[in-house]
Amino acid sequence: MDNEELTLFRDMAHRALEAEISPHIEQWEAQHSVPRELWHTLGQAGLLCPDMPEEYGAAGTTPEVTFAVIEEMSRLGFGGIASGYSIHSNIVAPYIEHFGTEEQKSQWLPKMVTGEALGALAMTEPSAGSDVQSIRTKAVKDGDEWILNGSKIFITNGMLADIVIVAAITDPGKGAKGTSLFIVDATLPGFARGKKIEKMGQHTSDTAELFFQDVRLPASSLLGELNKGFVIMMTELPRERLGIAAQAIAAAEGALDITVDYVLERKAFGQTIASFQNTRFTLAEVKTEIAINRAFYEKCADAYTEQRLTAEDAAMLKYASTEMQCKTVDQCLQLFGGYGYTTEYPISRFYTDARIQRIYGGTSEIMRELVARSILGR
């Protein structure tokens, strides 16, 4: 897709999101949830999983189109929805496309494109966050089936998901080398959802704890090769982190846009806030930080499209962009004064939605460690 086509698609996505989400976002934020129908609506608009193959009902575009949707959601201040969308379209669907059997692809991808099936990824456990090698959920072979037991926490889309990719130990004692992935149908007996987890931000992203008690899975539920789950996760992490960076940079841009509008209208001491040197210098700093991160992001996005994005560059991008997001949104909120601390002004949502970005997908601390290893070789 050339730049002109991508711009046209981005404009279309922006208009569709404004029409379908903007009128309801305040209500959904207040009730800390979105209706299940939203995903059907996004599917009908052609916004779900656009870079999946045409044979499964998708548009067959390049991944940059999926990133563009994530950006437009984030720019509009729909951080929670952007996270749920990214899990569905940017993580779960590619996992299935890249490592699934034809049977798995045919069963799930068409439904994910239409929104009939909402996806979730279940890796994190109470004792296994960034350290996925500490997973305790187990799957034991029983004839032609697997019996799944365990629990997962902080699972985005967990309350509404129809399909969950679950990481489980299949060869105890081997750590990461004994981990496998399974596609779990949420209607299976033994699958249960805990109480929705309330968060400080991203209220429109439903987050849940999931439980698996003697869930019987057919042999066809195994995603990819046995005991290769950790390898698959590591293979897909660069794309996940690229999506998080797309959220970070576009959200910072959206926060800057509404801040500029505010300071040009708000007056203090007989003049607009935009007239003060502190305001002007702050906006200049924010714009510069965003521009630097966008340049690196676009370089990494191009590399991913050409299948040459390294894990180290993805880690640097995720670390730099999310730290920048939190810093610049905080600077923008400060220019709103006391109004910025109220939920009446969207800048407060940009602020609270940003904080988790430095945690999920690998914490900033883990990103720094990965980069350090790439430098020192250990």
N, C-alpha and C positions, 0 to 999 in steps of 0.2 A: 504494500500500500504506500503510495507516494504521499508527500507532505500535504498536497491539496486535498486528497481523499481523506486523509486522517483529520485534517482541520474540519472538513464537512461533517465527518462522523462525530467529532468532538462537539461541534455546535448542535448537532441533532441530539446527542446524548444529554447535553446541558439543558436543552429545552424540554426534553422528556422528563428529566429529573425534577426540574422546576415545576412542571405541570403536575406530576404524580406525587411528589414528596413535599415540596415547600408548603402547600396549604395545610399539611397535616403534621409537620415536624414538631411543632410545639406540643401538640396533644400526645404524640408518640413519646416524646421526651418525658412528659409529665407522667405517663402511665408506664414508662420504662419498658416498652415493647413495641414491636411493629406487628401489624396483622399478617397472617400467613399469606393472604391474598397479594401482598406487595410483591412477592417473588413471582407469582403468576403474571402480574402486570409487567414486571421487568423482563420476563421471558417473552411476552407478547410484543414488547417493544424491541426485541432483538438484542438486548443488552447483556444477557447471561451467556457466559462461556463463548464469546464470539470467535475465539481462535481455535475452537474445536473443529474437527473435519466436517465438511459439508454432508458427508454420508450419514451423520448422526443428527442432522437438522440444524447445525450451526452455520455460521457465515464463512468459516474456513479462512479467517483473516490471520494476520501475524499477531504475536503476543502484545505488541504495542497498542493494539486496539483495546485489549482488556485493561492494560495499564491506564489508557486514556479515560475509561469509565471510572476507574478508581480515583483518578485525579479529579474528575469533574464532581464526583460525590464529595470528595474531601474539600475542594475549593468552595463548595456551597455550604460547608459546615455540617455535613452529614457523616461525621466521623464514625459513629457506631455502625451505620448501615454500610459504609465503605469497608469496615473490617469484616462484617458478615459476608459481603459480596466477594471480598478478596479470598476468604476461606473457600467459598463455593466455586468461584470461577477461576481463581488464580492458583489454587492449591489442590483441592480435591479432584476437580476435573482433569488437570494435567497428570496427577498421579495415575488416574485410571487410564488415560490415553497412552501414557508412556510405558506403563508396566502391566496393564490389564490384559486379560485374554480377550479374544473377539466376543466371546459370550458376555463377559463383564462390560465391555464397551457398549455393546448393543442393548444390554439390559438397562444401563444407568445413564449413559451420556445423553440420549434423546430426552429423557425425563429431566435431566439437569438443565438442558438448554431451554426447555419450556417453563421450568420452575415447578414442575410436578414433583420433583424430588430435590430437596434441599440438602446440601452436603455439609458435613462437619469432619474435623480432624481431631482424633483423640490420642494425644501423646502424653500430655502433662499429667502427673500424679502428685499426690500430697508430698511425696519424697523424691520426685523426679521432675524438676522444672527444666532449666537449661541443660541439666545433666541427664540426657535421655538414656544413658547407659544404666541408670538406676531404676528402670521400669520393673515393676513387680507383677503387673497383670499377666496372667499365664493362659496359654492355649495348649491343651493336652489332646493328643490324637486318640480317637476312640473309633476303631473300624474305619469307615469312610468319612467320618465326621471329626470335627474339632469341638472340644468343650472349653468355652471361654469363661474365665472368672477373674474378677478384679474391679477396679474403679478408676475413673479419670476425673480431673478437676479443671476448672477454668476453661471449659470447652465452648468456644464461640459457635453459635447456632445450635447449641445443645438442646434447647427446649423445643425447637421446631424441626430439627433435622430428621430426614427420612432415611438417610444413608450416612454411616459413620465409618471412616477409615480408622481402625484401632491398631495400635502397636502393642504386641504381646510377646512374652518370652515363650519360645517353643523348644529351646534347648538349654535348660537350666545349667548354670555354672559357666556359661561361655560369654556372659555379658552381652555386649553389642553384637557379637558374632552369633548369638543365639536368639536374635529378635526377628520376628516376622510381622507382616502387615496383613490385616483381614478387612474385607468389606462386610460391614455388619448392617443388615436390614433392621431398622428400628422397630419393626413390628414383631420381631421374633420373641418368643417366650423367654423370660429371664432378663430381658433388657429393661432397665428402669432409669428414669430421670429423677434427680434429687430436686430440692427447692432451688428456684432461680437465684443465682448469686447477684446480690446488689453491689454495684460498683460506684466509685466517685464520679466516673465519666462514662462516655460511650453507652448511654442508657438505652439507645435503640439497637444495641447489639446484645442479644440474649446470651447469657453465659450460664452454664450449668455444670453440675457434677453428674457423671454418668456411672451407672452400676451394671455389672454383668455377673449374673449368678447362674451358673450352669447353662449358659447360652449355647445351644447346639448349632454349629455352623457346618454347612456342607463343604466338602473338599474344594468346591469351586469358589469358595469365599476367599481363599488365599490370594493376596495381591502380590504378583511378582514371585520370585523364587523363595523357597523355604530358607529361613535364617538370613535373608538378605535385606531385612527391613531397615536396618541401620544404614546400609549402603544406599538404599532408595531415598531415605530421608535426607542424607547428606547430599545426594545428587540434586534433589529438588529445593534445597535450602536457598541457593542463590536466587531463584525466581521468587521465593517467598519474601526474601529480604529486599529484592528489587520492588516488589509490590508495596512493602512497608515504606520504602523511601518515596515512592510515588505519592502515598498518602501524606507523608511528612512535608514534602516540598509544596504540593498543591494546597494543603491546609494552611501553610505559612503564607502562601500567596493570597489565599482567601482572607486570612486575618488581616493582612496588610491592606487589601482593598477596602474592607469595611472601616478600618482605622483611618485611612485617608479621607473617606467620606465624612467620618465623624469630626476629625480635627478641622476640616474646612468649614464645618457648620457651627461647631461649639465655640462659644465665646467666653473669655475670661479677661478681666481687667480692661474691658473695652475693645478687645481685638480677638480675632480667631486664634484658637490654640495653635493652628498651623503657622502663625506668625512668630512664635517663640523659637529661638535658636535650638533649645533642647529638643523640641518636637521635630524640627527639621533634621537635626543630626541623628536622632533616633531612627527616623524613617529612612535616612540614607544608609545607616548601618544595617537595618533590617533588609532593605532591598539588596544590598551588596552580599550579605550572607546567603540570601535565597539564591541569587544569581550564581554564586560560586558552587553551591550544592546542586543546582539544576544542571550546570555544565557537566559536573561529574556524573550525575544521574543519567543524562542523555548519552554520555560516553559508555556507561555500563549497560544501558538499555540496548544500544546498538551492538555491543559485544554479546549480549545474551541472544539477540536475534541471529547473530552469526555463530552462535554456539561456542563462544570463546570467553565468556565471563568467568573469572576465577572466583574461588571461594574467598580469597583474601580481599579482592576488590569489592565483592558483595558485602563482606563484613565491614570494610571501611566505609562504604556508602551508607549502610544501615546505621552504623554508629554516628557518623558525621551528620546525616540528615535529621535523625530523630533528636539528637542533642540540639541542633540548630532550631528545629521546630519548637521545642519547649522554651528555648531562650527567646526567640523572636516573638512568639505569641505572648509570652510574659511581658516583653517590652511594649507590645501593642496594647495589651490590656492596661498597662500603667497609664497610657495616654488617655484612657477613658475615665480615669479617676475612680471615684466611688461607684459610678454607673457600671464600670467594667466588672465589678464584683457581684452584680445582680444578674439573675437569670433572664431578666427582661432584655438584656443586650446579648446578641449571639456571640460576642467575643468571649464571654465566660464559658460557653460550650466549646469553643475552639481550645480554650485553656485546659479544661478538665478532660476533654477527649485526647489531648496530646500526651498526657503523662504516661499512659500505658505503652506508648510507642517505644520507649526506652527499655521496656521489659520484655514484651512478647516477641517471638521470633528470634530470641537470643538477647540477653541483657547487654547493656553497653559494656559492662565489665567483661562479659564473655567475648564480645566483639574485639575489645582491646587485647585480650589474651590471644585470640586467633591471629590478629595482625602481628602481635609480638612474636608468635611462633614462626610466622612466615618470614620475619626479619632474621631471627636468631637460629632458625632451623630446629627448634625444640621448645 
